[in-house]
Amino acid sequence: MEAKAIAKYIRVTPRKMGQVLSLIRGQRVENAQQILMFTPKNAARVAAKVLKSAVANATNNSEERVDVDNLIVVEAVAGAGPTLKRWLPRAQGRATPLLKRTCHVTVVVGDRKSR
């Protein structure tokens, strides 16, 4: 049994989010929540929300009873979202582009039995 949660258009670069998600990939849900709580990055707060949503989806949307203690983070990926293109004024009338990247975060949790 697997459950999935997706957060789209998050204003964190995919690379930074990927660093945080690599910390929790393959971990037990309880352990992953502790890791994210003590990770001093802005992306960790968003990842914790998506993980919490995936656990809630597992408990609410399944027909059989799901024990949260047996759930593990099966998949945690950050894909690239659309890039916001802005301009920064520079000296002598020039401008340089600012690329404000976004990402889509996907977290899948599942039972240890199914793995």
N, C-alpha and C positions, 0 to 999 in steps of 0.2 A: 504494500500500500504506500503510495507516494502522494504528496501534496505540494503544490507549487504556489509561490507568490511572486509577483512582478511589480516593480516600481519603475515608472517611466519618467523621462525628462528630468533626471536628478542633476542639479548643477554642481557636479563633481566630475573631474576628468576620469575617463575609464581606467587609466593607468593607476591613479591613486586609489580608486575603488577596488581594483583588482588586487592591490597589495593587501588591503584589509580583508577581502574575501578569501584570500589564500590562507589566512590565519585560521579560518573556521571550517574550511573544506575537509570533510571526512571526520569531523569531531562530533561527539554527542551534543545534542541540543543544549542541555544544561551547561556543559563546558563551553560551548560556543557563545552562549549569552554572557558568561562570566568574562571570557576573553574580550568580547566587544565592549563590555561595561568599563574595562580598565585600559582600553586602547585609546591613547590621547590623540585621536584624529577625528576630524569632522565627518569623514566618510563612515566611521564606525557607528555613529549615531543613526545614520540612515540604514546601514546594514542591519542593525539591531531591530529596527522597526520592520524591515522586510522579513527577517527571521521570525519575529513574533507573529507576523501575519501568516507565514507559512505554517507555523505550529497551530495557530487557530484554525486554519483551513483543514489541517489534518484531523483535528478533533471534531470539527463541526460538520464537515462534508462527507464523512465516511459512514458507511452502513454499520461496520463492525466497530467495536470499542477499541480505541487507540490509547496505548499507554505512552505518555510523553517521555517517560524514562528510557524507553526503547528506541526513540527516534534519533536518527543521525542526520547530519547535513550531507545529503547525497551529492548535490551539485550547487555551486555558488559561482555565478559568472556575471561579469559586467561588460555589456556590449556598448558600442558607440551609439550615441543619439545624435540629433542634429546639432550643428555647431552655430552659435550665435556670433555673427561677424560685427565687430565694433571697430572704431578708429580712435587712435590716440594722437592728439596734436603734438608735434615735435618742433624743433628749432627751424627757423628760416621758412616757415610756411609749409613744412612737410607734414606727413601723417604716416603713422605705422599701424598696421592692422593688429587688432587684438582678437584672438580666437577663444571664445568662451565655450569650452566643450561641455557636453552633457552626456549622460550615460543611462542605460536601461539596466536595472539590476534584477537578476533572477535567482531565487533561492528555492531549491527543492529539498524537502525532508522526506525520509522514508524509514521503514522498520529495518532493524538489523537482520531480521529473518529473510526479508526479500533480497538482501544483498548477497 
